[in-house]
Amino acid sequence: MLAGRGWTIAAASSVTSVVLWLLALSLPAGGLIADRTGRPALVLVGGLVAFAATLILAARTDSVLPAFVLLGIVCGLPCGPVMSLPALVLPPETRAVGMGAFFTVYFALNLSGPWLIGRIAELGGGPELAFDVGACLLGVGAAVYLIFRKLVGGSSG
């Protein structure tokens, strides 16, 4: 997206790396905030919504560095609460197999997702569409979590 706006590959890579460096800090911070406040559902849903809103902003602003800094700060917040969800419903005797299935799906989506969303963006008219699809998927994730929470009786925070 940044290269399409005329940024050099080096400059675009540098700004993008800011997101990854901040993610390294925001990911454990999200888990810590969820644990310390006792509000993992709020951190999870709020983090997903903030991440989605920031993706939409980042795709449309000329103030790229501040948008990407914000993206790096919010993108990791819901990760800890998300990764803890399988343990809430898997009894200890099936947890190893259940977590194996969870991570199989997780890594399959991590492998195929960027390619699929990139392909959608190519066919749909530009790299901003990848950000929009990502934002929509984050919204779907928040909705699915709320359904999950109802199914497990609200015991997931």
N, C-alpha and C positions, 0 to 999 in steps of 0.2 A: 504494500500500500504506500509506504513512504517512498520507495524507489519510483513508483508511479507518479508521485508528486514532485519528482525531480531531485530527491535526496540521493546522495552517493550511497553505495552499498555500505561503505565504512560508517558513515553517519547514521544511517538507518539501523545498522547492526548495533552501534553504540547505544542508541536510544532504546532499542529493544532489549538490550542486555540489562538496562536499568530495571525493567520489569522483573527479570529473573533474579537479580540481586535482592530486590525488595521482597519478592516472593519467598526467598530463603528466610527472611525475617518474619513476614506476615503469616506464614503457614504455622509455625509453632505458636505465634502470638494468638492466632484464632483459637487453637486448642486451649491455651492458657486462659484466655478470656472466657471461653465456654465453661471451663472447669471452675474458675474462680467466681464467676457470677452465678453459676448453677442454671444458666439459661442457654443450653446448647441449641435449642430450637430457634431462638432469636438470632444467635450468631450464625447458624446455618442458613436460615431463610433470609435474614438481613444481608448476610455476606453474598449470597447468590444474587439477590436483587441489586445490591450495590455493584457487584461485578458486572452484571448485565447492563446497568445504566452507564457504567464507565466504559464498557466496550462501545456502546452506541456513541457516547461522547468522543472517544478517541478516534473513531472513524470519521468524525465530522468537524473536528476542530483544527484550527491552524496552530494552536498552542499545544503542540505535540508533546513536548517534554513534560509539562505539568500533568497532562492527561495520562501519559504513560507512568509517571510517578504515582499518581492516584491509582491507576490500574494495578501496579505492583503492590501497593498497600492493601487493596481490597481483595485481590484475587486469591490470596491464600487463606483468608479468614474462615471460610466455610469448610476447608479441607479436613481439619481435625474432627469436627463433629460428623462429617460425612463418613470418614473412614471408621468411625466407632459404631456406626449403625448395625453392621452385621452381628457384632457381639451382643447387641441388645436382644436379638431374636434367636440366636443360635445357642442351644444348650451346650455345655462343655463337651459332651460326648460326640457331638457332630460339628463342633466349631472348626476343627482342622479341615474337614472336607468342605464345609460351607465357605470358609475363608479362601480355600483353594478355588472354588467356583467363582466367588466374588472377584478375586484377583485375576482369574482367567478372563472374565468379561471386562474388567477394568483395563487390563493391558491390551486386549483385542481392540477395544475402543480407542485407546491411546495410539495404537498403531494405525488403525484405519480412519479414525476421525479427521485428522488433518488432511489426508488425501481426499476424503469424500467432501469435506467442506471446501477445500481448495477447488475441487472439480465443480461444485455448485457455483462458486464465485466466478470461475472461468465461464461457465455457461450462462450465468445470470447477469454479467455485466461489470464486474469489478471486484477488487479486493475488499471494499467496504462491505460487500454482501457477506463475506466470511465473518466479519465482526457481528453483523446483524443476525446471522444464523446462530453464531455462538451465544449471543444475548437471548435469542428465543429458546435455545436448548437449556440455558441456565434457568429461564422461567419455567420450562417444563420440569426441570429438576426440582425446583421449589414446590411445584404442584404435586409431583410424585412423592416428595417427602411428606407433604401434608396428608396425602392418602395413606402412605406407610404409617404415619403416626396414628391415624384413625384405626387402621387394621391391627396395630399392636396395642391399642387402648390408651394412647397418649403417654405411654411410659417412656417415650424417647426424648423427653425434655421439652 
